[in-house]
Amino acid sequence: MSNRHLSRSVVLQSLFEWDCRGQADDGISKIIARNAKEFAPGMSDFSFMEELTKGILSKKKDLNDIIEKAAPDWPLEKISPVDRNVLRLGLYELLFSDRDEVPAKVAINEAIELAKTFGGETSGRFVNGVLGAVYKELGEPGKDATPAKKSKIVDIPYEKMPVQHLGGAVVCAKDGDNIYLAFVHDVFGHWTLSKGKIPEGVEPGDGTVAKVKEEIGLEVTIEADLGTNEYIANDPELGKIRKQVHYYLVDSPFVDLKLAKKPGLDDAKWFKLSDILELNFYNDILPIVTKAVTILSEESGGKS
């Protein structure tokens, strides 16, 4: 293990203790010193540990805001303490460290390794998804000496929030007497629907068909309109926006799925209609899926 990686592990353990003890910043130096002595005896890199930890704490509000924007479906308090502090550490090095000393990809890779070592089974994927999304959103920082500063976002009333239109689909296919549904899996551990942003001037149905083909490689046709869902998300440039998703039930041949390389998604699979009750869905997706299943069940006379 390199000295810097070991030093970061001490920083992470110190942040974890700081977090679990109620985030009292004034005692952080003692925590770092004790952890350095216990976990990295003989290390001469104490100044790096202390500067990194205090730098993270000085930017904690900004880092927390970025985490909430990059993972809008995961409130900060619901992220495990280990993953939460790995993200703070990784984001700080990604956004605020000297790029010559810590290249962007080094910051991301170091955070992923810390997540795998100290976190749970899915921590590495979760951290990779969040940091990767931020890295892409910022235009791959590192091409310039410092990342561009974002203008301060001011909260605006719901009725004045910008509206972004998306299309999503419950994708179904028949194979003999069986009905299958296709879902994509995100880095936050949920199965969800294939969806994407609809370009201005494009009909929602046409845009949804195109997005399904782009995301999972299927040629589909619309069978039914499942209605519209709306939720509020954080945009790095615009702040809070209203995302309106028009959902459809679409029919597809039962062929292999080809998941596009897309930040935030790590799998796509077909499931028999009778097996989807075991899947972990977002709460706002459940009514859409239920409506589609009801339509399919009525059409098939209850067979699945």
KEKE-3310 file (N, C-alpha, C; in steps of 0.2 Angstrom, whole numbers, plus 5000, padded with zeros to 4 digits):
npx = (5004:5003:5011:5003:4990:4988:4988:4977:4967:4968:4963:4950:4945:4946:4937:4926:4924:4923:4911:4902:4902:4895:4900:4910:4921:4931:4939:4946:4960:4965:4959:4964:4978:4978:4973:4982:4993:4989:4985:4995:5009:5024:5023:5028:5019:5010:5006:5000:4989:4982:4980:4972:4961:4956:4954:4944:4934:4932:4926:4914:4900:4899:4903:4893:4882:4885:4885:4872:4866:4871:4867:4852:4842:4845:4845:4857:4858:4854:4864:4877:4888:4902:4902:4897:4908:4918:4914:4915:4928:4934:4927:4932:4946:4945:4939:4945:4959:4976:4979:4990:4996:4986:4979:4963:4958:4965:4960:4947:4949:4956:4946:4937:4944:4945:4932:4929:4937:4933:4919:4903:4896:4891:4897:4909:4904:4894:4901:4909:4899:4893:4905:4909:4899:4899:4912:4910:4900:4906:4914:4926:4936:4953:4958:4960:4969:4962:4945:4931:4922:4906:4891:4882:4868:4852:4838:4822:4804:4792:4783:4790:4801:4812:4807:4810:4808:4805:4806:4800:4799:4790:4795:4790:4790:4785:4787:4783:4772:4775:4777:4788:4797:4808:4821:4832:4847:4853:4867:4864:4857:4844:4831:4825:4816:4819:4824:4825:4830:4820:4822:4819:4804:4802:4790:4783:4781:4788:4801:4803:4803:4815:4824:4824:4829:4842:4847:4845:4846:4834:4822:4806:4788:4775:4762:4753:4748:4755:4754:4760:4773:4781:4795:4806:4823:4840:4850:4866:4869:4857:4851:4837:4825:4810:4807:4798:4791:4785:4777:4777:4769:4778:4781:4792:4803:4809:4824:4842:4847:4856:4865:4869:4884:4883:4883:4879:4871:4872:4868:4856:4841:4830:4815:4803:4786:4780:4790:4794:4790:4799:4809:4819:4812:4811:4800:4791:4791:4784:4769:4768:4774:4765:4753:4756:4758:4745:4738:4744:4741:4727:4726:4732:4724:4728:4739:4756)
npy = (4994:5011:5026:5037:5032:5025:5035:5042:5032:5034:5047:5044:5036:5044:5055:5047:5044:5057:5060:5051:5055:5067:5077:5087:5099:5104:5095:5087:5087:5079:5067:5063:5062:5052:5041:5041:5036:5024:5017:5020:5019:5027:5034:5048:5057:5065:5079:5080:5072:5079:5092:5088:5082:5094:5102:5096:5097:5111:5113:5106:5110:5113:5101:5092:5098:5095:5081:5078:5083:5075:5063:5062:5054:5049:5054:5063:5059:5046:5039:5028:5030:5027:5027:5040:5048:5044:5049:5063:5064:5060:5069:5081:5080:5078:5091:5101:5099:5101:5100:5095:5087:5078:5070:5070:5057:5049:5054:5049:5035:5032:5035:5025:5013:5015:5014:5001:4994:4998:5000:4993:4979:4985:4997:5002:5003:5012:5024:5025:5028:5040:5049:5048:5053:5067:5070:5069:5079:5090:5092:5084:5088:5094:5096:5109:5120:5122:5117:5124:5137:5136:5146:5153:5145:5149:5145:5143:5146:5132:5133:5141:5134:5128:5117:5100:5089:5071:5055:5039:5020:5006:4991:4977:4960:4945:4928:4913:4907:4915:4931:4945:4958:4972:4979:4992:4993:5003:5012:5014:5004:5001:4994:5000:5010:5011:5027:5044:5061:5071:5078:5096:5100:5087:5074:5066:5052:5048:5052:5044:5031:5032:5034:5022:5013:5018:5017:5003:4996:4991:4989:4996:4997:5007:5003:5007:5022:5027:5038:5053:5057:5066:5074:5082:5088:5090:5101:5104:5117:5124:5123:5118:5108:5104:5088:5081:5066:5056:5041:5026:5010:4998:4987:4974:4964:4948:4949:4949:4961:4977:4986:5003:5012:5022:5034:5030:5019:5001:4988:4978:4969:4955:4951:4939:4941:4937:4937:4950:4956:4954:4963:4978:4993:5011:5021:5030:5024:5012:5013:5016:5004:4995:4998:4995:4981:4977:4980:4971:4959:4958:4958:4945:4937:4934:4925:4923)
npz = (5000:4995:5003:5002:5000:5011:5020:5016:5020:5034:5035:5031:5041:5051:5048:5048:5061:5066:5060:5066:5079:5080:5072:5077:5074:5081:5088:5079:5075:5086:5084:5071:5074:5084:5076:5066:5073:5077:5066:5056:5060:5062:5050:5040:5035:5041:5040:5028:5030:5040:5033:5022:5029:5036:5026:5019:5029:5029:5017:5019:5018:5004:4998:5003:4997:4983:4983:4986:4974:4965:4968:4969:4973:4985:5000:5011:5024:5023:5016:5019:5033:5030:5016:5013:5018:5011:4999:5002:5004:4991:4982:4987:4984:4970:4966:4973:4975:4971:4955:4948:4958:4962:4950:4942:4939:4947:4960:4959:4958:4969:4979:4976:4979:4992:4996:4993:5001:5015:5014:5010:5001:4989:4989:4982:4968:4970:4974:4963:4953:4958:4959:4946:4938:4943:4938:4924:4922:4925:4915:4913:4923:4925:4913:4912:4924:4935:4941:4933:4942:4949:4947:4960:4966:4968:4977:4970:4968:4967:4956:4947:4943:4931:4918:4913:4900:4899:4893:4896:4898:4901:4896:4887:4882:4873:4875:4870:4881:4891:4898:4898:4906:4904:4913:4919:4929:4942:4949:4962:4967:4963:4953:4938:4926:4908:4902:4896:4891:4882:4867:4863:4854:4849:4848:4863:4863:4851:4855:4866:4861:4853:4864:4871:4862:4861:4874:4878:4867:4859:4847:4848:4850:4853:4865:4875:4884:4898:4907:4916:4926:4939:4946:4958:4954:4956:4947:4941:4935:4935:4947:4957:4947:4938:4934:4921:4917:4904:4903:4894:4889:4880:4867:4863:4853:4860:4864:4866:4878:4876:4885:4885:4887:4901:4913:4929:4927:4928:4923:4914:4912:4907:4915:4921:4921:4933:4942:4946:4958:4967:4965:4968:4968:4964:4974:4966:4954:4955:4954:4940:4935:4940:4934:4920:4922:4925:4913:4904:4911:4909:4896:4893:4899:4912:4912:4914)
capx = (5000:5007:5010:4997:4984:4987:4986:4969:4963:4968:4959:4943:4943:4945:4931:4920:4924:4920:4904:4898:4902:4891:4903:4913:4927:4937:4943:4948:4967:4967:4957:4969:4984:4977:4972:4989:4998:4987:4985:5000:5014:5030:5022:5030:5015:5005:5004:4996:4983:4979:4978:4967:4955:4954:4952:4937:4929:4931:4921:4909:4893:4899:4903:4886:4877:4886:4883:4864:4864:4874:4863:4846:4837:4848:4847:4863:4858:4853:4870:4880:4893:4908:4901:4896:4914:4922:4912:4917:4936:4935:4925:4937:4952:4943:4937:4949:4966:4981:4978:4997:4998:4981:4975:4956:4956:4968:4956:4942:4951:4958:4940:4934:4947:4943:4925:4929:4940:4930:4912:4899:4897:4890:4900:4913:4900:4890:4905:4911:4893:4893:4910:4909:4894:4902:4917:4907:4896:4911:4918:4932:4941:4960:4960:4962:4972:4957:4938:4927:4917:4899:4888:4878:4861:4847:4831:4816:4798:4790:4780:4795:4807:4813:4804:4813:4804:4809:4801:4802:4795:4790:4797:4788:4791:4782:4791:4779:4766:4778:4778:4794:4798:4815:4823:4839:4849:4857:4872:4861:4854:4837:4829:4821:4814:4823:4821:4830:4828:4816:4824:4814:4801:4801:4784:4786:4781:4794:4807:4804:4805:4822:4829:4824:4834:4849:4849:4846:4847:4828:4817:4800:4782:4770:4756:4748:4751:4754:4753:4765:4776:4785:4799:4811:4830:4845:4854:4872:4869:4851:4848:4831:4821:4805:4807:4792:4793:4779:4779:4773:4770:4780:4782:4798:4805:4812:4831:4847:4848:4863:4865:4874:4888:4879:4884:4873:4868:4877:4865:4850:4839:4823:4812:4797:4781:4779:4796:4796:4788:4805:4814:4819:4810:4809:4793:4787:4790:4779:4762:4769:4774:4758:4748:4758:4756:4738:4736:4747:4738:4721:4727:4734:4720:4730:4745:4763)
capy = (5000:5017:5030:5042:5028:5023:5042:5043:5028:5037:5052:5042:5033:5050:5058:5042:5045:5064:5060:5047:5058:5073:5082:5092:5100:5107:5089:5083:5086:5074:5061:5061:5060:5045:5036:5040:5033:5017:5013:5021:5021:5028:5038:5055:5061:5068:5085:5078:5069:5085:5097:5085:5082:5100:5105:5093:5100:5118:5113:5101:5112:5113:5094:5089:5100:5091:5074:5078:5085:5070:5057:5065:5049:5047:5060:5063:5055:5039:5036:5025:5035:5026:5030:5047:5051:5042:5054:5069:5064:5059:5075:5086:5079:5079:5097:5107:5098:5103:5094:5092:5082:5073:5070:5069:5050:5047:5055:5045:5028:5031:5034:5019:5008:5016:5012:4994:4992:5000:5000:4987:4976:4989:5004:5004:5005:5018:5029:5026:5031:5047:5053:5048:5058:5073:5071:5070:5085:5096:5092:5081:5093:5092:5098:5115:5120:5121:5117:5131:5138:5137:5151:5151:5143:5152:5141:5147:5143:5127:5135:5145:5130:5125:5110:5096:5083:5065:5049:5032:5015:4999:4987:4971:4955:4939:4922:4908:4909:4920:4939:4947:4965:4974:4985:4994:4994:5009:5011:5015:4997:5000:4992:5006:5010:5015:5033:5049:5067:5072:5085:5101:5099:5080:5071:5062:5045:5046:5053:5038:5025:5033:5033:5015:5010:5021:5014:4996:4992:4988:4992:4995:5000:5009:4999:5011:5028:5025:5044:5057:5057:5072:5074:5088:5085:5096:5102:5108:5123:5127:5122:5113:5108:5099:5083:5078:5060:5053:5034:5021:5003:4997:4980:4973:4957:4945:4948:4951:4968:4979:4992:5008:5015:5028:5035:5028:5012:4995:4982:4978:4962:4954:4947:4936:4945:4934:4938:4957:4958:4954:4968:4984:4999:5017:5021:5033:5020:5007:5014:5015:4997:4991:5000:4991:4974:4976:4980:4965:4953:4958:4956:4938:4933:4931:4921:4926)
capz = (5000:4995:5008:5001:5000:5018:5023:5015:5024:5040:5034:5030:5047:5056:5046:5050:5069:5067:5058:5070:5085:5079:5068:5081:5070:5085:5090:5073:5075:5090:5081:5066:5078:5087:5071:5063:5078:5078:5059:5051:5064:5058:5044:5041:5031:5045:5038:5022:5033:5043:5028:5018:5033:5038:5019:5018:5034:5027:5011:5019:5015:4997:4996:5004:4992:4977:4984:4985:4967:4961:4970:4972:4976:4991:5005:5014:5030:5021:5014:5025:5035:5026:5009:5014:5019:5005:4994:5003:5002:4984:4979:4988:4980:4963:4964:4976:4976:4966:4949:4947:4963:4962:4944:4943:4939:4953:4965:4959:4959:4976:4983:4974:4982:4999:4997:4992:5007:5021:5014:5009:4995:4983:4990:4976:4963:4972:4974:4956:4950:4960:4957:4938:4936:4944:4934:4917:4922:4926:4908:4915:4926:4924:4906:4915:4930:4941:4938:4933:4947:4947:4950:4966:4964:4972:4977:4967:4970:4963:4950:4943:4942:4924:4917:4909:4898:4898:4891:4899:4895:4903:4890:4888:4877:4874:4873:4871:4885:4896:4897:4901:4906:4904:4917:4920:4936:4943:4954:4969:4969:4961:4946:4936:4919:4903:4901:4894:4890:4875:4864:4861:4847:4848:4852:4868:4861:4847:4859:4871:4857:4852:4870:4873:4857:4862:4880:4879:4860:4857:4843:4851:4847:4859:4866:4879:4887:4906:4910:4917:4933:4940:4952:4958:4954:4956:4941:4943:4933:4935:4953:4957:4941:4938:4928:4919:4913:4901:4902:4889:4889:4874:4865:4860:4852:4866:4861:4871:4879:4875:4889:4883:4893:4903:4920:4934:4925:4927:4921:4911:4912:4907:4921:4920:4924:4939:4946:4947:4964:4971:4963:4972:4963:4967:4975:4961:4948:4957:4951:4933:4933:4942:4928:4915:4923:4925:4906:4902:4913:4906:4889:4893:4903:4919:4911:4915)
cpx = (5004:5006:5004:4990:4983:4985:4979:4965:4963:4963:4952:4941:4942:4939:4925:4919:4921:4913:4900:4898:4899:4895:4906:4920:4933:4941:4946:4956:4969:4965:4962:4975:4984:4977:4978:4993:4996:4987:4991:5006:5021:5030:5024:5025:5009:5002:4999:4989:4979:4976:4972:4961:4952:4951:4945:4932:4927:4926:4915:4902:4893:4899:4896:4881:4878:4884:4875:4862:4866:4870:4856:4841:4840:4850:4853:4863:4856:4859:4874:4886:4900:4907:4901:4903:4919:4921:4915:4925:4937:4933:4930:4943:4951:4942:4942:4956:4970:4981:4985:4998:4993:4977:4968:4955:4960:4963:4950:4944:4953:4951:4937:4937:4946:4936:4925:4932:4936:4922:4909:4900:4896:4893:4905:4909:4896:4895:4908:4905:4893:4898:4911:4905:4896:4907:4915:4904:4901:4915:4925:4937:4948:4963:4963:4965:4967:4950:4935:4922:4910:4896:4883:4871:4857:4840:4826:4810:4796:4788:4784:4801:4807:4810:4808:4809:4808:4803:4804:4797:4796:4790:4794:4789:4787:4786:4787:4773:4769:4778:4784:4794:4806:4816:4830:4841:4854:4862:4870:4857:4847:4837:4824:4819:4819:4820:4827:4826:4825:4819:4818:4811:4800:4795:4787:4786:4787:4801:4808:4806:4813:4827:4829:4829:4841:4851:4850:4845:4840:4824:4810:4794:4778:4764:4751:4752:4749:4754:4760:4767:4780:4789:4804:4818:4834:4850:4860:4872:4863:4848:4842:4827:4816:4806:4801:4793:4786:4781:4774:4774:4772:4782:4789:4799:4809:4819:4835:4847:4855:4863:4871:4878:4886:4881:4878:4870:4873:4874:4858:4848:4832:4821:4805:4792:4780:4784:4797:4794:4794:4810:4813:4818:4810:4802:4788:4787:4785:4772:4763:4769:4768:4753:4749:4756:4749:4735:4738:4743:4731:4721:4729:4730:4723:4737:4751:4769)
cpy = (5006:5021:5035:5038:5026:5030:5043:5039:5031:5043:5050:5039:5039:5054:5053:5044:5052:5064:5057:5051:5065:5078:5088:5093:5102:5101:5085:5082:5080:5067:5059:5059:5053:5040:5035:5035:5025:5013:5015:5023:5022:5032:5045:5059:5064:5074:5085:5076:5075:5090:5094:5085:5089:5104:5102:5096:5107:5118:5108:5103:5111:5105:5091:5091:5096:5084:5074:5079:5079:5063:5059:5061:5047:5053:5058:5058:5048:5035:5034:5030:5034:5029:5037:5051:5050:5047:5061:5070:5064:5066:5081:5086:5080:5087:5103:5105:5101:5098:5091:5086:5077:5074:5068:5061:5047:5048:5050:5037:5027:5031:5028:5013:5009:5013:5004:4991:4992:5000:4993:4984:4980:4996:5006:5006:5011:5024:5031:5030:5039:5051:5053:5053:5065:5075:5073:5077:5091:5096:5090:5086:5090:5094:5106:5115:5119:5121:5123:5131:5139:5143:5149:5151:5146:5148:5146:5143:5137:5129:5139:5141:5128:5118:5106:5090:5077:5060:5043:5027:5009:4994:4980:4967:4949:4933:4916:4910:4914:4927:4941:4955:4967:4980:4986:4995:4999:5008:5012:5009:4997:4998:4998:5005:5014:5021:5038:5055:5068:5078:5089:5100:5092:5077:5066:5054:5043:5047:5047:5032:5026:5032:5026:5011:5012:5018:5007:4992:4989:4992:4991:4999:5002:5006:5003:5016:5026:5032:5047:5057:5063:5072:5080:5085:5092:5096:5106:5115:5127:5127:5117:5114:5103:5094:5080:5072:5057:5046:5031:5014:5001:4990:4980:4965:4954:4944:4950:4959:4971:4986:4997:5010:5022:5028:5034:5022:5007:4989:4983:4971:4961:4950:4945:4940:4943:4935:4945:4960:4958:4959:4975:4990:5005:5018:5025:5029:5014:5008:5013:5008:4993:4992:4996:4984:4973:4976:4973:4959:4953:4956:4948:4934:4930:4927:4926:4922)
cpz = (5000:5001:5008:5002:5008:5022:5022:5019:5031:5040:5034:5037:5052:5054:5048:5057:5070:5065:5063:5077:5085:5076:5072:5078:5075:5088:5085:5073:5080:5088:5076:5069:5081:5082:5067:5067:5078:5071:5054:5056:5060:5052:5045:5037:5035:5043:5032:5025:5036:5038:5024:5023:5034:5031:5018:5022:5032:5021:5012:5017:5007:4995:4998:4999:4985:4978:4983:4978:4963:4962:4973:4975:4983:4996:5009:5020:5029:5018:5020:5027:5032:5019:5009:5014:5014:5000:4995:5002:4995:4980:4980:4984:4972:4961:4967:4977:4970:4961:4947:4952:4963:4956:4946:4943:4945:4959:4965:4960:4966:4981:4982:4978:4990:5001:4997:4999:5014:5021:5013:5002:4988:4984:4984:4970:4964:4971:4967:4952:4951:4957:4949:4935:4937:4939:4927:4917:4922:4919:4909:4917:4926:4917:4907:4921:4936:4938:4938:4939:4945:4950:4955:4964:4969:4972:4974:4968:4965:4956:4945:4941:4934:4924:4912:4907:4897:4896:4894:4897:4900:4897:4891:4881:4878:4871:4874:4875:4891:4893:4901:4901:4907:4908:4917:4927:4937:4949:4961:4971:4967:4954:4944:4928:4914:4901:4898:4892:4883:4872:4862:4854:4845:4852:4857:4866:4856:4850:4863:4867:4855:4858:4872:4868:4859:4869:4881:4872:4857:4852:4846:4848:4853:4859:4870:4882:4894:4910:4912:4924:4933:4946:4952:4958:4955:4950:4943:4941:4935:4943:4953:4950:4942:4932:4927:4915:4911:4900:4897:4891:4881:4873:4861:4858:4858:4863:4867:4872:4878:4878:4886:4889:4895:4910:4924:4933:4925:4925:4918:4910:4910:4913:4919:4924:4932:4944:4949:4954:4969:4970:4967:4967:4967:4968:4970:4955:4949:4953:4943:4931:4934:4936:4922:4916:4923:4918:4903:4904:4910:4899:4888:4896:4910:4918:4912:4913)
residu = (MET:SER:ASN:ARG:HIS:LEU:SER:ARG:SER:VAL:VAL:LEU:GLN:SER:LEU:PHE:GLU:TRP:ASP:CYS:ARG:GLY:GLN:ALA:ASP:ASP:GLY:ILE:SER:LYS:ILE:ILE:ALA:ARG:ASN:ALA:LYS:GLU:PHE:ALA:PRO:GLY:MET:SER:ASP:PHE:SER:PHE:MET:GLU:GLU:LEU:THR:LYS:GLY:ILE:LEU:SER:LYS:LYS:LYS:ASP:LEU:ASN:ASP:ILE:ILE:GLU:LYS:ALA:ALA:PRO:ASP:TRP:PRO:LEU:GLU:LYS:ILE:SER:PRO:VAL:ASP:ARG:ASN:VAL:LEU:ARG:LEU:GLY:LEU:TYR:GLU:LEU:LEU:PHE:SER:ASP:ARG:ASP:GLU:VAL:PRO:ALA:LYS:VAL:ALA:ILE:ASN:GLU:ALA:ILE:GLU:LEU:ALA:LYS:THR:PHE:GLY:GLY:GLU:THR:SER:GLY:ARG:PHE:VAL:ASN:GLY:VAL:LEU:GLY:ALA:VAL:TYR:LYS:GLU:LEU:GLY:GLU:PRO:GLY:LYS:ASP:ALA:THR:PRO:ALA:LYS:LYS:SER:LYS:ILE:VAL:ASP:ILE:PRO:TYR:GLU:LYS:MET:PRO:VAL:GLN:HIS:LEU:GLY:GLY:ALA:VAL:VAL:CYS:ALA:LYS:ASP:GLY:ASP:ASN:ILE:TYR:LEU:ALA:PHE:VAL:HIS:ASP:VAL:PHE:GLY:HIS:TRP:THR:LEU:SER:LYS:GLY:LYS:ILE:PRO:GLU:GLY:VAL:GLU:PRO:GLY:ASP:GLY:THR:VAL:ALA:LYS:VAL:LYS:GLU:GLU:ILE:GLY:LEU:GLU:VAL:THR:ILE:GLU:ALA:ASP:LEU:GLY:THR:ASN:GLU:TYR:ILE:ALA:ASN:ASP:PRO:GLU:LEU:GLY:LYS:ILE:ARG:LYS:GLN:VAL:HIS:TYR:TYR:LEU:VAL:ASP:SER:PRO:PHE:VAL:ASP:LEU:LYS:LEU:ALA:LYS:LYS:PRO:GLY:LEU:ASP:ASP:ALA:LYS:TRP:PHE:LYS:LEU:SER:ASP:ILE:LEU:GLU:LEU:ASN:PHE:TYR:ASN:ASP:ILE:LEU:PRO:ILE:VAL:THR:LYS:ALA:VAL:THR:ILE:LEU:SER:GLU:GLU:SER:GLY:GLY:LYS:SER)
# end
